[in-house]
Amino acid sequence: MLLKLLYIFVKNIFLKKFQFIFFLIIPSLLISQNQKKQLFVKYTNNEITIDGILDEADWFITSPATNFYESFPNHGEISNNQAIIKVMNDDDFLYVGIKVMVNKEDLKSNTLRRDFQAQDSDNITMIFDTFNDGNNAFVIGSNHLGIQRDMLLFNGGNGFRDWDMTWDIKWFSESKIHENFYVTEWKIPLSSFRYKEGETKWGVNSYMRNTKNNSWITWNLAPENLLFFNLAFTGDMYFERPLGKSKPKKSIIPYINSIAFNDLENKNKGDDFEIGGDTKFILGNSLTLDLTVNPDFSQVEVDQLVTNLTRFEISLPEKRQFFIENGDLFTQLGNAREARPFFSRRIGIAEDLEGNNIQNKIIAGVRLSGNINEKLRIGLLNMQTSKDLENEIAAFNNSIIVLQQKVFGRSNLNVFAINRDATGNYNFLSNSDEFNRVVGIDYNLRDLSGKWSGKYYFHKSFSPGTSDDQISYGFSTTYESRSFGFRVASSFIGNDFRSDLGFIRRTDIIKLYPEISYTFWPEDSKLINHSFEITPVYILKPSINNEISDYYIISRWDAVFRNSSRIDFTMWNRYTYLYESFDPTGSENGNPLPANSGYYYTNFDFTFDSDDSKDFTYQINPSFGKFYNGNKTSIDIKLSQKIRPKFTSSIEMKYDKVDLPKPYSSAKIFLIAPRIDFTFSKKVYWATLVQYSNQDDNLSLNTRLQWRFTPLSDLFLVYNDNYYTENRYDSIFIPRVKNRSINLKITYWLDI
């Protein structure tokens, strides 16, 4: 069914209506790449011992890579903190030996936890673009303590969100610290990578973090206005012998979970015992097949509370590993803010009869992802959820298939189909909810220079009993040079467009959102750069003669200092027309603003981020101004204190004061969220998050103890507590228990 929908869509819609896209974008793709550095990989038959001592004879005859540049703050200068990298391989493993020049007294590590944040710790990291496509890469790194980090980089490395930190593999590393340098040595199974059999060249880059100098250092240099990990600017890594066929790899990851719970709200108390797990199969050299049965996500940190003063649903991030790993094929479709056709949080999370989000049990699932060949990728996901008759939740089969074809160097073309079908007959399920399907095509533009990028898409949904107005399409073309940038962008969402597995903020809109910016790069200044940006956004209602329903003009000045601190000042000029009554405070018994009323208002934001290399960091974000027909004053403060390398504490405090004229609702809204993180050793971690929001009338505690008793195998002890909070005596709140639970979960990673 999914493949048939894809064929009909491409034949009858895309080929007739969207050929013009290619003629618009081809000229921007013919831009040459800067000269690339080269790294040569020696083949060895000898045994290499991973001990942080590069004393095997093969290391002495392996060609080194060095001459690192500073990317920040002194862009383009030869770094005073150099590294020497040597790489070898045999038929099964990739060996990396690195010597980093740095005084041992200057070395810092923020944590002993695997997958640490790079900006907080001295480390060296390597990027492997195994298909030379400039879009996706495997990233491996470690620090002077031998703590590992491994992740996936996607979307060309264009932004700080283009990382998948959930990707984990079994590999080996050791580090040795000396007076003026440290050595780190890696042994990585080639089966952990995806690559073409017979390949002799990968794209490669390396970057380092030096906390003493607060600098980022890179081997192959990207332009100053782009991020140093941008995949348009990798070097070439040549293998002495063509890579052979990877050995088949199978992993079984079973879990056992024991839970005790007390739901005082619904007067339900008891315990449970569950067994389930995942299986991973590596197919050929480049495809991964994942199977899951009765998955459990009890060890995942709870969602962060958010103060919502808007008319729309908040998009919370996915934290469940099965959905995140290799998820870029599914998550990059459509318009991320307005019309995302696939949003994995729709699977396994549903609403009860009172509209509260609850867990909807997943029975089983399958995911196939990776490269079919050098230019074609596939992503397939199918999940079956169970019925919950008590809450009138039907069982559904949820699936998506995406085919991504590389074109024009770094660009790619995606076609997809999404299907959601009720599996069974339910009296409470309306005919319109029995199924929902979406098919579409997306073109992602990335040129070789990194200056041009774009998104062009057309999607159509199919649901019972709806009209032909079931389409969503949009385009965005962005140009960014060192000083000048602009964007031309628009999107349309039809009144009946629907994706039950997506995130659609609202329908029946045309959105226009161009942008223009200019960046100054002063010399001999405490500033790296400062920029001015203006973004007018207009939203029209097609069903009402393209009447303007909203607009906001964003005027921003932003400055980045040499010590990495940052200032942002923004003015928002807004107009909002309410087609339905709305209470911005979210008060339970509040008096909402009336329907069919329009409001002009202006407000100001100021943000300061401190130097992120310090042990104590902070962000302060006050805002003030008009708000609908009243006023709003807000302040958001985030503080963090590190006692390296074992302890980090942070707290976010947010206050919003909404003053609307009587008889409309006013409110003082508080959100407080302290967090602590202990890493007792490289294997034992403890994290606790406490959250209080008077808008949600909720106080919660989530605390997790994790013991990694063997690589990628864990024991979790998780305790959750939730309280209602009642205001009494005008200043004191009395907590009342809502529910609590404790989980003991064991997962074990077994390679067979």
C-alpha angles and dihedrals in degrees: 000000000000094000091047091053090050092052094049092047096050094044101045104030116020101041091051101043111027110043089106091072093073094051090053096050106037095082092057092055097062096084121123127239125239117257111285128224119233133227122189121211116211120215115228137186093189128101114259117203114212103222106122090258115108095204102128113112093240092065091061094056097043116106112248129224116213141132099104121192129216111246096179135059099352099035116206098010120126104257122245087213104066131179133201116215127193125181131194135167142193127189094287110025145042113221122203125187118187133182114195119196109222138123109259091225089063097054118112135182122190096202145359090228122114116250093031120181109268097220093061099052140045106253146138123230135187128209119209117195095190097180095041090231099129089228110079133029144169114238125204127176146153141181138228091280092056093248110155133225125184129171146143125256118206142165090052093292090279097145146019090256094059094095133103105203094176094074107109130178135174110253136143132242139167131182133198122197120214131179098271103012145018131222125216123188127194136194112191123181109238086219087070090068129066114226144141116274110248093024117153101180136051129179110248142181137163134205135186135203118217109189095186092061093029088232140143114215127193138187099214109036124229122201115280095250093054131070116266092237094055106138093221087076108053127129126232124264113200122199119217089221128028112262115256131219112296116243113253111264128200127180129186117199110185123178138198118202127187118188136182118191141178116197103188092174092064096024093242122140131170149095138262141196123209137184126192142121153172135264126204125200124184107213112203112319100310116032129080123200115197124189124187130187122192092345118205126202101180092124093059115106114255121255118273115249114246130198105231117198094159133093093241141077116266117238107227120196123258112247102172109109098217090062098040102049110095086352098139091094090062104033100051096066123115125342110336094209104038112018118015107166094202123043111164094206087076087072116078094004121088141157126260123219091279094052096255120141112249135170115271107201118245112217099192143328145191132206129187117187139159142064123328088189138342094292106023124076129183133202121186126172129176124175130176118207125195131240124257107196094179090063094033093246116151126216111255138189109219123194143163133181124192129184116194121193121193112228137172098011105295103007125097141200120217130194119184145172127202124194132185117179131175109237103213141012118283128181092211095053115093120223091247090060098051093095143354128191133183129187127181153147128234129189117199115196121206119159125207094251094055091234100103126055134157150163126218121175145163122193133179128192131205123205133154117271099006131124131248092269091096102118137110125188140158148159137212127183118185131186122189126177127169093279110009131055138168141172132202111195144157139163138192129204117187121227093248099036108128138174114179089191093046142074111249113170094192141335136224095053142128110202124197115188116164121167138196129188141173126199127203121207107198120197124228091012138125085239123084089195144325128205144193120217134179124191120180112194122192125183119195133190109228092192091060100050092280092298114181107252097173141000134174129180113208116203113184140179116192130182131188119201128211091247089058095253115134141204126201127183118184134180119199120200107190144184122186129181116197114214090178132032113271137187109204092196094058089225115174095229098018127140107245128216109263126260121254094035131124131211135195115199141156129207138173133224129197124187130183123185117192129222104295095207093070126094090237116049133170144180123204122191118177121175134180142168144087121339118192103305094340141036138280130199120185140172128188118190126183121187129183132183124188128198097189131260104357110034137050126169129182140170134195119202119185126181126183123183112193116190115186123170117259135299088033124085124271125187147178107220123195130190121180124177120173118184133188129189125191122186103190092180140338088284108036124064135169124194129178130186124188120187133185126181124170089195089062092033088228140129115188139181125198118178125173131189114194128190115187095200093175132004110303091351118111147181114210129193109189128182124188128187127180127186137185111227121214122194113228134171088014093277112039125076121203114210117224119193114249101174142326137192142177126208132194110192132175124192124183127194112211122181114205 
